[in-house]
Amino acid sequence: MTAKTDILIVGGGLNGPALALALASGGVSVTVIDSRPAPARATLGFDGRAYALAIASKRLLTVLGVWPLVADRSQPILQIKTSDGRAGSGPSPFFLTFDAAEIEEGPMGFMIEDRHLYAAFLAAMAENPHITVISGETVVAQTTTATEAEVTLASGKTLRARLLIGCDGRSSGTAARAGITRTGWSYGQTALVTAIAHEKPHHGIAHQFFMPAGPLAILPLPGGYRSSIVWSQTDANASAITALPDAQYLAALRPRFGDFLGAISLAGARFSYPLNLTLANSFIAERLALVGDAAHGVHPIAGQGLNLGLRDVAALAQVLVIAARRGEDLGAADVLARYQRWRRFDSTSLALGMDAVNHLFSNDNPILRVGRDLGLAAVNALPALRRGLIRQAAGLTGDLPRLLAGQAL
Ligand SMILES: Cc1cc2nc3c(=O)[nH]c(=O)nc-3n(C[C@H](O)[C@H](O)[C@H](O)COP(=O)(O)OP(=O)(O)OC[C@H]3O[C@@H](n4cnc5c(N)ncnc54)[C@H](O)[C@@H]3O)c2cc1C
């Protein structure tokens, strides 16, 4: 049996559902296929995974009706403090502080747990008559022709559409099956991710300590006394730390952490993610487009991965909805080329920028350390530059698609 829809999205992680909702808001019918059974992720207890969403991403979620479902479970980020540090000697005295009071848009971002965001996406998709969700099914094959795309599921079922979109993550099978090659490298680092409870309140402040083995991010969660930890370590250190029981894991974390939040304890499961850069050499192919991590898997150093994906979502949805209104073929090469022109340069330069920051900070070279400290201090002393960086991190700069400006399609 073959079913037909306007657009097929492979991958129902976070970018897939966001894109489905964005397209549906413009009247385009979409089918989303995901390997995982949907309830598996939505009904999890707190698993330690959380995202820092930029203001622009929040605007998109608001227009799509998702933000109201998670607003009271989000934590505004009021300040970001960045410093160079070394285990044992703690952070250097040269802090770079970004304060939400410096821009008129309010908090520069919001922390939200993965399970709440995912559940909100599922609820919003379930209400939308233009969206069909197929979960617990894996795409195993695909073909495209000049007129349509077809995928085959592991169950043997086939689906056809005018356009196939890969939202299937860093090791995108959709990209591989289309012959799209990738550029990238491993960082030799692994991110250790968990949540901690702490004695003193975080006051909505996010911290980024640059350590020789990799950055440590401490990101505030709702309630005031819990934070999400993204602790990047060399692969060798990370596997040794991962093998430790909880008490020793905390003992290893404490000297990096310092005592500014008082006593700490684990408040979530411990995860580890090997870190690599992986950029698709094209974001489009015949009747096919890539979005999110499938197009660009980046270092989590600035918490920009999902934000970058949501920029793709906003741009591609705008291109396709306008094309549909004009009566154009949604999978036509010139329509897809508009998306690639809009997004490829921006995401590649941001990915390489984060790569450069990681290389500059993840070492113990004394000359670079002095340079870094002076650089942080210099930026801190220049309010206009600081405001520019805040606006950039909040996703408020560049050629913004309508959804990121808070406007419907
Ligand atoms: C440690 C760490 C911290 C991070 N912190 C932040 C942060 O603070 N802020 C931020 O913006 N980003 C952050 N990110 C990045 C963010 O997690 C990713 O960018 C985002 O989750 C990517 O979403 P996605 O939907 O593109 O891909 P994924 O979430 O990888 O989803 C892909 C989906 O595709 C499905 N799939 C794959 N193959 C198939 C198939 N053949 N058939 C059917 N389904 C398939 C999978 O089941 C999965 O559900 C972080 C990442 C890491 C590793």
The ligand as an SDF file (V2000), in Angstrom:
LIG
                    3D

 53 58  0  0  0  0  0  0  0  0999 V2000
   25.5860   17.6020   24.9670 C   0  0  0  0  0  0  0  0  0  0  0  0
   24.7100   18.4110   24.0800 C   0  0  0  0  0  0  0  0  0  0  0  0
   24.1140   19.5780   24.5670 C   0  0  0  0  0  0  0  0  0  0  0  0
   23.3040   20.3520   23.7250 C   0  0  0  0  0  0  0  0  0  0  0  0
   22.7460   21.5080   24.2160 N   0  0  0  0  0  0  0  0  0  0  0  0
   22.0400   22.3130   23.3900 C   0  0  0  0  0  0  0  0  0  0  0  0
   21.4920   23.5630   23.8320 C   0  0  0  0  0  0  0  0  0  0  0  0
   21.6340   23.9780   24.9790 O   0  0  0  0  0  0  0  0  0  0  0  0
   20.8100   24.3300   22.9370 N   0  0  0  0  0  0  0  0  0  0  0  0
   20.6450   23.9390   21.6390 C   0  0  0  0  0  0  0  0  0  0  0  0
   20.0540   24.6970   20.8500 O   0  0  0  0  0  0  0  0  0  0  0  0
   21.0990   22.7300   21.1920 N   0  0  0  0  0  0  0  0  0  0  0  0
   21.8090   21.9240   22.0270 C   0  0  0  0  0  0  0  0  0  0  0  0
   22.2860   20.7270   21.5720 N   0  0  0  0  0  0  0  0  0  0  0  0
   22.0100   20.3130   20.1910 C   0  0  0  0  0  0  0  0  0  0  0  0
   20.6220   19.6360   20.0350 C   0  0  0  0  0  0  0  0  0  0  0  0
   20.5000   18.5790   20.9550 O   0  0  0  0  0  0  0  0  0  0  0  0
   20.4820   19.1220   18.6230 C   0  0  0  0  0  0  0  0  0  0  0  0
   20.8450   20.1270   17.6980 O   0  0  0  0  0  0  0  0  0  0  0  0
   19.0220   18.7120   18.3390 C   0  0  0  0  0  0  0  0  0  0  0  0
   18.5600   17.7770   19.2840 O   0  0  0  0  0  0  0  0  0  0  0  0
   18.9120   18.1080   16.9530 C   0  0  0  0  0  0  0  0  0  0  0  0
   17.5900   17.8030   16.6820 O   0  0  0  0  0  0  0  0  0  0  0  0
   17.1890   17.0530   15.3310 P   0  0  0  0  0  0  0  0  0  0  0  0
   15.6970   16.9660   15.3930 O   0  0  0  0  0  0  0  0  0  0  0  0
   17.8280   17.7190   14.1560 O   0  0  0  0  0  0  0  0  0  0  0  0
   17.8780   15.6340   15.4230 O   0  0  0  0  0  0  0  0  0  0  0  0
   17.6710   14.3910   16.5290 P   0  0  0  0  0  0  0  0  0  0  0  0
   17.2110   14.9920   17.7990 O   0  0  0  0  0  0  0  0  0  0  0  0
   18.9170   13.6460   16.4270 O   0  0  0  0  0  0  0  0  0  0  0  0
   16.4480   13.6220   15.9260 O   0  0  0  0  0  0  0  0  0  0  0  0
   16.5710   12.7440   14.8380 C   0  0  0  0  0  0  0  0  0  0  0  0
   15.3720   11.8180   14.8380 C   0  0  0  0  0  0  0  0  0  0  0  0
   15.3850   11.0640   13.6290 O   0  0  0  0  0  0  0  0  0  0  0  0
   14.9470    9.7580   13.9040 C   0  0  0  0  0  0  0  0  0  0  0  0
   15.4860    8.8910   12.8410 N   0  0  0  0  0  0  0  0  0  0  0  0
   16.7780    8.7110   12.4950 C   0  0  0  0  0  0  0  0  0  0  0  0
   16.8780    7.8650   11.4580 N   0  0  0  0  0  0  0  0  0  0  0  0
   15.5900    7.5030   11.1190 C   0  0  0  0  0  0  0  0  0  0  0  0
   15.0190    6.6520   10.1400 C   0  0  0  0  0  0  0  0  0  0  0  0
   15.7770    5.9870    9.2420 N   0  0  0  0  0  0  0  0  0  0  0  0
   13.6640    6.4980   10.0940 N   0  0  0  0  0  0  0  0  0  0  0  0
   12.8880    7.1720   10.9810 C   0  0  0  0  0  0  0  0  0  0  0  0
   13.3670    7.9990   11.9350 N   0  0  0  0  0  0  0  0  0  0  0  0
   14.6970    8.1560   12.0050 C   0  0  0  0  0  0  0  0  0  0  0  0
   15.5170    9.4580   15.2960 C   0  0  0  0  0  0  0  0  0  0  0  0
   14.7450    8.4620   15.9490 O   0  0  0  0  0  0  0  0  0  0  0  0
   15.3890   10.8150   15.9900 C   0  0  0  0  0  0  0  0  0  0  0  0
   14.1860   10.9350   16.7140 O   0  0  0  0  0  0  0  0  0  0  0  0
   23.0920   19.9430   22.3940 C   0  0  0  0  0  0  0  0  0  0  0  0
   23.6460   18.7450   21.9250 C   0  0  0  0  0  0  0  0  0  0  0  0
   24.4750   17.9930   22.7500 C   0  0  0  0  0  0  0  0  0  0  0  0
   25.1050   16.7170   22.2340 C   0  0  0  0  0  0  0  0  0  0  0  0
  1  2  1  0
  2  3  1  0
  2 52  2  0
  3  4  2  0
  4  5  1  0
  4 50  1  0
  5  6  2  0
  6  7  1  0
  6 13  1  0
  7  8  2  0
  7  9  1  0
  9 10  1  0
 10 11  2  0
 10 12  1  0
 12 13  2  0
 13 14  1  0
 14 15  1  0
 14 50  1  0
 15 16  1  0
 16 17  1  0
 16 18  1  0
 18 19  1  0
 18 20  1  0
 20 21  1  0
 20 22  1  0
 22 23  1  0
 23 24  1  0
 24 25  2  0
 24 26  1  0
 24 27  1  0
 27 28  1  0
 28 29  2  0
 28 30  1  0
 28 31  1  0
 31 32  1  0
 32 33  1  0
 33 34  1  0
 33 48  1  0
 34 35  1  0
 35 36  1  0
 35 46  1  0
 36 37  1  0
 36 45  1  0
 37 38  2  0
 38 39  1  0
 39 40  1  0
 39 45  2  0
 40 41  1  0
 40 42  2  0
 42 43  1  0
 43 44  2  0
 44 45  1  0
 46 47  1  0
 46 48  1  0
 48 49  1  0
 50 51  2  0
 51 52  1  0
 52 53  1  0
M  END
$$$$
